[in-house]
Amino acid sequence: MINERYREDRERRRLGSLTVYSGPTHSGKTKKLEAEAERAQRQGRRMQRLAAAADPNALLSQLDPAAELLTVDDAQQYDDRLVEVLNDLATIHRMDVVVAGWELDYAGRPAGPMPDLLCAADFALKLDDGVCAQPGCRNLASRTQRFQVVNGAPERFLPVCRRHHTAEPRAQMFQEIWFDEPSGSLDLISGCMFSGKTQELIRRLDQARYAGFTVQAFKPALDDRYAIEAVASHREIRFPAIAVPDVAALRAQVRDNTRVIGIDEVQFFEPDIVALAEELANRGRHVIIAGLDLDFLSRPFGPMPLLAAYADRLTKLQASCQYPGCGSRQATRTQRLVDGVPASADDPLVVIGGAATYEARCRHHHRLGVTAKIDAEAVRVAEDSAEL
């Protein structure tokens, strides 16, 4: 029997979603945004565009109630309140929201709310300009470099790779040495549970191993669900790995001759993992990381927002929603269940478990259980009523 919530969704044909395009300058973010708007116009959907940064709390009063698509450009200029507002628009108001912006500023620092938006998004794509602007360099451009005024030429911003990026403005470009050591990179694989993150990580590590690279894989020691000395997916696909208790132990285990480093369940590590991943990538290592981008309360999980911002490539995977009667393939949230009902915000953040404890849910069917505080208040009201 189709439940009433699903029937309402189907009749309205508006489920709502949040899409984020990020990348350096000249990477085509705004073009992607315009393409989404053009598609909506062809479909006869009402659209609203926000081009100038405003107070996020004032967005709701500016919106057209009949709008079905909202586009926000230069989202890095807003403050962190934008994340909650756009999530509400996609979930409660059932609008399709498309956002574009820099995830890193020209100094290489996380820009505004973009890191958290990359985690909260149902669809996220990091764009690049193809090739670094430095003459002779063949690395993908994932950073924005600021160039100073030289001989009357105006200040400009160009896309460069992580090797040729500097936090301070540069005066000029230089010729790449032909036989320089290849540049390192940081790849992030994110998504909800049961979306295939670990399986994708293992596939990439296998490719590197068969190509002849020296590969090391790591995992947090607290994750012992399927194997202690291996990275293992829910489908029992495995790759040998070293279980480490913290970032310091991981750093100590990395060998000098290792070219490819894989890290699974990175959300369980402390924030120092971001600095280590950047350090390894800057030293020419290919770092591939997988982890949950959102916790069971749909909040950015641990170091994942910063890793999403610093990553050269982002792969955001989805699962099929396991809510009865939904069946959409847009599950981006992780639902924790306690005795078959949604866990409350009072529950511990980290609970290691599998299909018996967690489900993949879309943003519309993700639920939070009643907190103990609310339960206690309900009991008190019931007791007072009984006395009366």
HELIX and SHEET records of a PDB file:
HELIX    1   1 GLU A    4  ARG A   12  1                                   9    
HELIX    2   2 LYS A   29  ARG A   42  1                                  14    
HELIX    3   3 PRO A   56  ALA A   58  5                                   3    
HELIX    4   4 LEU A   59  GLN A   62  1                                   4    
HELIX    5   5 ALA A   75  GLN A   77  5                                   3    
HELIX    6   6 ARG A   81  THR A   91  1                                  11    
HELIX    7   7 MET A  114  ALA A  120  1                                   7    
HELIX    8   8 LYS A  197  TYR A  210  1                                  14    
HELIX    9   9 VAL A  247  GLN A  253  1                                   7    
HELIX   10  10 VAL A  266  PHE A  268  5                                   3    
HELIX   11  11 ASP A  272  ASN A  282  1                                  11    
HELIX   12  12 MET A  304  TYR A  310  1                                   7    
HELIX   13  13 ALA A  372  GLU A  387  1                                  16    
SHEET    1   A 5 MET A  47  LEU A  50  0                                        
SHEET    2   A 5 LEU A  69  VAL A  72  1                                        
SHEET    3   A 5 ASP A  96  GLY A 101  1                                        
SHEET    4   A 5 SER A  17  SER A  22  1                                        
SHEET    5   A 5 PHE A 123  LYS A 126  1                                        
SHEET    1   B 2 ARG A 143  PHE A 147  0                                        
SHEET    2   B 2 ARG A 156  VAL A 160 -1                                        
SHEET    1   C 6 ILE A 242  VAL A 244  0                                        
SHEET    2   C 6 VAL A 215  PRO A 220  1                                        
SHEET    3   C 6 VAL A 260  ILE A 263  1                                        
SHEET    4   C 6 HIS A 286  LEU A 292  1                                        
SHEET    5   C 6 SER A 185  GLY A 191  1                                        
SHEET    6   C 6 ARG A 313  LEU A 317  1                                        
SHEET    1   D 2 ALA A 230  ALA A 232  0                                        
SHEET    2   D 2 ARG A 238  PRO A 240 -1                                        
SHEET    1   E 3 VAL A 341  PRO A 342  0                                        
SHEET    2   E 3 ARG A 333  VAL A 338 -1                                        
SHEET    3   E 3 TYR A 358  ARG A 361 -1                                        
END                                                                             
